[in-house]
Amino acid sequence: MKKIKKTRSKQSRRKFLKTTAVLTAASTLPLFNINHAWSQDVVFDGQPFDANGATLLLGEWGGFWEEYMRSAFIDEFEKTYNCNISYDGAWPWFPKYVANGPQNPAYDICNWNIPEMIKTQRAGDYFMTPDDIADAIPNGKNIWDFAKATGVGLTWAFGQYAHVYRTDLTDPNPSTFESFWEDRFAGMRGTYITSNTLQMVFFLAASAHFGKDEFDLKAGFEAMKAARPVKLSDFTGNMQTLVERGEVHIGVQWEGEIYLQMDKGISVAPIIWEHRKPILTQTHTVSKYSDPMQKKLALAYVNAKLDPKFMNGAGETFYLRPTIKNAVLPELLTSKGVKNTAQALDDVWTPDWNWYLDNEDDIVETCNEIFAS
C-alpha cells in the first residue's frame, strides 16, 4: 500500500515525546539469549495437560464481558488445566507492555482491538505472528484467512461496521453510508471520541468514500466538518443509550449492538457499510517471550476460543461472528441475514493501521478541533 506523508510539516510535541519514549524503552532491552526458555518451540496439540498451578497473565475486557468469560469459559479452563488465570480488565494494555518490555511481558495473552495492538508491536518484538499461533494449535486450520490480516494477533470474532438509525423517527429511512450527512440529521448524528476505534475507522471510511482513497486526509477532515453538529460518545453502549432516548437518529455503530437492540424491541435498523467493509475485531495476541508453560496455556486458551461450541455461545450473547469455517451461527444472527461463508466475507477490509498510526497525531488534533468548534 502506498505510503502517504503527513499533511503537516511540523511534528507535534506529543508525537516527539511518544517516539522518544518508545526508542528509549527499546534501547534498554537485553539481547536475545538463545539458551533461554523463550527459544523453545511451543505447540498445543489439543490435549488437556496439567499446568501444575501455573498462572496465566490475561488482559481482557472488564464488566459484563469478564463475567461472561468467567462463567462460560475461564472457570472450566482453570479446572481442566490446573492453572490460575490472572484477569486484568483495566484497559489500556499498551503502557503496561511498554513499561515491562518484550522479554518480561505484562501479559501472556491479551484480547484487544487492532490499533493499540499494532502500536505495541511497533514499540518492540512482543508477539508471536498470526501464522505461528495458527500453526501451533489444532483449530488454527479452521480459520478464515482474514483472521490473520492484522499481521500481529489472531482474530477470533468480529462484527461489521454499520450506521444505526431509528426506524420510527426517520421518514424516509436512511439507506446509504452518506445518509449520515443529510441535513435533517444535523444535531441528531452520533459518532465517537477520537480515541475510540470506531471513530478511527469512521474517519478512514469517510476519507475513502469522499476522497481518492482512505489516505485522503483532506476529504476525511471535510467530512467531519460537514457532520457538525454531532454528538460524541465514549463507547458503543453509550451510543445505544443515545439512540434509545431518541437523542441520536443516526449513528456510527457495529452490527452486533444494533441486532441486540432490535431483539429487545427497540425501533432501530442497520445500514451495513459496503463501499468499505471494515470489521470490529476481537483479536488475541500471544507474547513471544512468555515462559513455555504460560505460552502453552495461552495457545490452549486461543484454541478453546476457536471452538465452534464456544463461538456459538459468544454469538448468542454478544452477537459476534466467528472467524472459523466450521462454526454454526446462532439463529439470532442467521435471522438477520448473517452467513458464515467465503462469499459473505468477500472484500472484508482491514485498514492500514501502520499508516494511521504514522498520521495519528494530525488526525486526532484536527478532528478534536473540528468537533470542538
Steps between C-alpha positions, in 0.01 A plus 500: 500500500632839408645702785355846540696772670353699784312804392657722762863594470546563870527195719295535816664506839285205608619292205863587583459398863320178408770400251778584745338289772469200271860527381625533855308191608630303202861602564492352851393151387755222563629299207313183413644193672469191287538275807209662684167320537358751248684322221309175550239421238159470664192344343163389635377170357144534625539267797443637854810505719587565863656846539581431866330815626675737259360852465398633159508880474197609297383837374129497402213747517337556837138532612238269351759365255711370790195356675405309187851374427543373854169312507505370143868431458765593758373310806498174306834580334668543840368161616591320178859625495562535876598862459409844628401783268596847618234710328570870441206693355658843549559615143718646337764229466763694302667688789524181705674311220742784432580544870603134530662454158465207259709250697306550823147520356226662705263233369544155350184548293288803429173575322465839336405713202753549225653852525633469856631152424695617196631802692641255755660283233665809349659570839680165519507129415210403727284242327487173311390549139144401398640217287708369790195500730278331241765237422545420871134412574258244351219747436737726310431295188134604506538879494413728210802673348391848612541389865874550447473828309620715791850354467524499881229299677243235409142626471244263650180704467374809317207707384449733206484877533167668436288805559221451750183701443162537663237351272215685674663844507623516139278534195615392253743265668867563411651234278861583411831586665470865392154528658687590818566846354143583396387842626208354693740327739683816610544473876353148497807321364732300724860382481780454755790673668823474303655238730223252414581254221155549346572869439840415353339260254215742428754768410687265266177375339382859446837590348465207259139581412540872437865506391745311283553224755519444875824700512333822381522698823353815349185313398472347846534833676239658272263212573540554875433873456187426297371272777481784753309539725557142617469320831812319624485178698773332705403143413239292319283440806459874543407529132229240557362717780502815288316320221247349743424843645451645153792741548675341201301410189798363305835397642818301447474151645585137433235250402494292821388790718225583250373140480492487880280811513276364224441181698411711804222658297667838448412665169843493337657352188850484348652640184794266447796683343569362152736743323755381753425197718699559820450270795517559873717214622578306813861396457735301721874552522734246658819640647808374321721496807264349755638192674413168331227395746324837477536503123350152473210607721452810285486287187248267666294808590494622138419151375204479740371839382500362145283205595163496316303443822657801673456714189130414489459611860694823441283565196182458704627729776691772316371455141860439392582321177756216503824491302496121465357324198333219696295718735121475501343843534225547761149576377511855631773572242368292210160668543676830419644358177847433640689214333829329578617439144796604290267704278353685797850603601613625159670840513524514880729797555775545758629860489871568477546565871870570465411790270234618744742494792757693295235769449313461828608827660384708203170312477424518873598864543311617194186296572495620860523860376217435253268340755571773757422786262 
